[in-house]
Amino acid sequence: MTIAPSRSLRSSAELIRAEEPVLAHNYHPLPVVVARAEGTWVEDVEGRRYLDMLAGYSALNFGHRHPALIEAAHRQLDQLTLTSRAFHNDRLAQFAESLAELTGLDMVLPMNTGAEAVESAIKVARKWAYEVKGVAPDQATIVVAADNFHGRTTTIVSFSTDETARAGFGPFTPGFRVVPYNDLAALEAAIDETTAAVLIEPIQGEAGVVIPDDGYLRGVRELTRRAGCLFVADEIQSGLGRTGRTLAVEHEGVVPDVLLLGKALGGGIVPVSAVVARREVLQVLRPGEHGSTFGGNPLSAAVGSAVVELLETGEYQRRAEELGVVLRDGLTALVGKGVQGFRARGLWAGVDVDPAVGTGREISERLMREGVLVKDTHGSTIRLAPPLTITGDELRSALGALEKVLTDRL
Ligand SMILES: *Cc1c(COP(=O)(O)O)cnc(C)c1O
């Protein structure tokens, strides 16, 4: 059966105007209304095509509608979609086995969104601190890094250092200590006998793809091991191939106690997240103490298993590493030509644009008019994170568009 593409009845401009009175204004999207997508490309309502250089903040690491993922989802839609965890389902064992195997850890707690995985890890770390480490009741602390991004719930924004994310949302959850990122001495000073865990991003995505010095993650691993607290690595954005490895911590040969995955784990189809951990840690949860109606549902498990299968081939990690060189070389050539500096690892870059050329937002809008979609992070920084399926030619054309919008105004 062939299905005719569904055509929107209203224009992009009409649809954008229609959102205004009925949709909460918690985002400021670029003025593009996407109606279809395949691979690296999206198409708007009027049929204009754009190269997707954001990939849903890494939720689309395998591109839009990857055939293997779509097939897994279709197959599962025809069998079983939801059971709740009141019953077992026939997809969950394989998902958990394959994810544990992929990450080198033991046990999986399936959830849906990234923020839920972070919340779940906070609960697990606290319970572990009381039951295993022997921290006095309600005294557990978790050390986090400044400029972190771990999600949007009330507890998570309690330890954000971004005033926009926090202001107006108090009172906040206590029990967190914030130290500068990439500063082992400050981290060591903040850890004491109450510390349940250190929670960090191995690369800070929302902060602008901030990559710590070589040795930082090894240092975090050593400090937490010595102090007898958990190392929780939030790889919701950095993980699953983006940096040229399955996990960003692999660049330093480090294995955390607890790993948080999300975004790309759902293959761009469904929200799938997971806490993956050593058995001694996750086994502190017993029936009734934590859960999720949708977490571990068979559709998510089927898609998540198909994502793990793609990663088992190593192809996407290899592409990210190889094309990462093209990205790095292309950006290096733009330094001084509208680019002040950049940080890149694999197919992931934070690019600091000369503020004289434009804000990150303005650059993003100009790139949109050139048929390339990106997103600014803070100020004059834009983030490049294309699907790992991008070709060298597509990547070079995106870099060409960036050069054009930067140099047109110089
Ligand atoms: C996106 C993100 C989250 C939150 O994920 P949601 O699915 O939006 O809740 C948490 N941590 C990091 C590092 C992220 O990039």
The ligand as a MOL file (V3000), in Angstrom:
LIG
                    3D

  0  0  0     0  0            999 V3000
M  V30 BEGIN CTAB
M  V30 COUNTS 15 15 0 0 0
M  V30 BEGIN ATOM
M  V30 1 C 18.1710 16.7390 26.9080 0
M  V30 2 C 18.9370 16.4040 28.1500 0
M  V30 3 C 18.2920 16.0050 29.3270 0
M  V30 4 C 16.7930 16.0020 29.4670 0
M  V30 5 O 16.1630 15.1820 28.5570 0
M  V30 6 P 14.5850 15.3570 28.2630 0
M  V30 7 O 14.2470 14.1590 27.4370 0
M  V30 8 O 14.4180 16.6410 27.5280 0
M  V30 9 O 13.9000 15.3710 29.5770 0
M  V30 10 C 19.0770 15.6480 30.4080 0
M  V30 11 N 20.4250 15.6760 30.3360 0
M  V30 12 C 21.0740 16.0690 29.2250 0
M  V30 13 C 22.5730 16.0690 29.2090 0
M  V30 14 C 20.3720 16.4590 28.1020 0
M  V30 15 O 21.0150 16.8770 27.0060 0
M  V30 END ATOM
M  V30 BEGIN BOND
M  V30 1 1 1 2
M  V30 2 1 2 3
M  V30 3 2 2 14
M  V30 4 1 3 4
M  V30 5 2 3 10
M  V30 6 1 4 5
M  V30 7 1 5 6
M  V30 8 2 6 7
M  V30 9 1 6 8
M  V30 10 1 6 9
M  V30 11 1 10 11
M  V30 12 2 11 12
M  V30 13 1 12 13
M  V30 14 1 12 14
M  V30 15 1 14 15
M  V30 END BOND
M  V30 END CTAB
M  END
